[in-house]
Every structure is written in C-alpha cells, then in structure tokens.
Amino acid sequence: MKIYKSVLKAAVIITAVFLVSPEDAVAQQNIVHSKGETRVMKNPQRVIILDLGSLETYSELGIPVIGGPDKLPDYLPQFTANNPGYTGVGSVARANIAKIAELKPDLIIIGGRLGGVYDSLSAIAPTILFGADNNDFWSGFEKNVNTIASLHGKEKAAEKKLAALRQKVEKVREKSKADQGKALFVLHVNNRFAPSGPKSRFSFGYDVLGLQPAYTPEPAPERGRSEGQARPQSPPLTQINPDYLFIIDRETGIKGTMPDKEALMTDDVKATNAFKNGRVFLLPGNIWYLSGGGLISVEKQITDVGRQLYGLSL
C-alpha cells in the first residue's frame, strides 16, 4: 500500500509538471508603453536595442545587449568591449529587420523613429517602444529606467543612479529659482534656428531644470481649422530676444562633430541680449537631438546647463 501511494504521488507530480505551460513556467512581466502593452519574460538574455536612451541605461546598469545601432555614440566607448558578440542591426531610424530576425532576440526595444515598423518587429519578438513624455519628462524618464531595471533585477542600482541625478537637478533648480533671466533652446539646422518652448521635445531646461522660458508657442491649431489656414510661424530670435540662448546643433547628432561656435553667430543671434552678454551656449546634438532619455544623456543635459550657465561643479 505504501508503494502504491508513493507511485500515485509521483504520478500526480509528473502530471502537474506537464500541465504547466512553458509560458507559465517562465516569470513574465506586462509592460505598458507607447504602443500599448507587451508581455515580456523576466530577465531576457537576448536583447536588441535601437533606442539610444535605453542603450545608455542598459550600459549603466551593466545589462548585456546582443544587438543595436551599427554606429555607437562616442560617449559609449567601452560598450562593444563590455558586450562581446554585439551585432549592428541598423540605426535609431532604420532597422535591419532580416538581421534582427537572424539573431533570435527575446526582447526588442525601439524609440519613436521606428514606430512605423513596430508590427514587423513585434512579429519577431516582444517589442517595446520607449518614448519621451513631453508633458512630464522626468516621470516618464524614471518610469522607463525603472521598467528596464525591474525586468533584469537591477532595481537597487537604478534607484542609486536616479537619486544621484535628482540631487544634480536640485542643485541647478536652486540657481534657476532665483534667476530672472529668460532662456531659449533652439534647434540649429542649416543656419536656421527653430525655437522650443515648454512641454516640447527640447524643453528639458524649462520643465526639468526650472529655467524661465523666453518663448511659449501658440497652441497647435485644432483639427477642424480650414485648409487654407496657415500654421503659426515661430518669431525670429530678435523678437524673442532671450537672455540665455542654448543652441542644439543637429549636425552633431548626424555627423558626430561639433561645429565652430563662431560660424553659428548669425546677425539674428548677435542682435540678442544673450550674445551681447556672452550667454550663448552650444549643445551637442548627439545628446540633445538623438538621445536625451537615458541615464547618461540625462546626466549630460543637467551638467551641460548647470556648468555653462551657473558654473556648477556637477
């Protein structure tokens, strides 16, 4: 009878094992992101990333990556050495879908520029699209970092790095709170300057660091506007006339080399109070234009402004 009970117990255990599906046997996590909700297994081992901010965060948390951009930013000099077998699979704007499929990833992370191929990538592996939240950048940034950390069991390391960044932000905000000067962040493309106001793609200085904006654009027109109605044009720099001018150079992000600052000093720039008072600052496009959403680039954005504008040692 004892032998029979032991055999029966073993049979029940074996049956229970076979009734558990492979999905249930692996811990999984639901991730809410810009394209919806995706179920991802915990601690994925074959991760491909075509989003610079996420790539930075993986690097800072010491999590291995098997594939990503063909060309890595110069502020990640040790990335390939720390990720042996790393394979280039495109760029943040163009994915080599065939090569990605060959690598058999178990997770793909992309940014907004690849939103158009999200479905194709999702057919290969669970895919997450991490985008910046212009209405609340900092909360969205921390959410993205913490999502990555929770997937890989790196919560303590992530919180330590986020806490250090919060302290740096507060140091800058202590200065900006008492500063009556008005700042303007512009994107420089082919000798043209596109100004940005709060709650926009390039509003980190206003929304996170507390600088007073010299420019707030008119609200976007409603969808119901007439076809012939022109979109509001941005005013010239001479009209905005900021006290501090931060120039984000797009070519730095595309070509990787900073231009000669003097070459950007057009007549419009020279007519501003910022130029007259020596308060024009050049910002690298590889951080401010291409990335800006990872642990490295966010730290660089804080220090770019804090050091140049207020002379802070961060």
Secondary structure, DSSP 4 states (H G I P E B T S, - for coil): -HHHHHHHHHHHHHHHHHHS-HHHHS-EEEEEETTEEEEEESS-SSEEEE-HHHHHHHHHHT---SEE-SS--TT-TTHHHHSTT-EE-B-SS-B-HHHHHHH--SEEEE-GGGGGGHHHHHTTS-EEE----TTSHHHHHHHHHHHHHHHHT-HHHHHHHHHHHHHHHHHHHHHHHT---EEEEEEEETTEEEEE-SSSTT-HHHHTT-PEES--PPPPPPTTS-TTPPPPPPPPHHHH--SEEEEEEHHHHHHS-PPPGGGG--HHHHTSHHHHTT-EEEEEHHHHTS--SSHHHHHHHHHHHHHHHH----
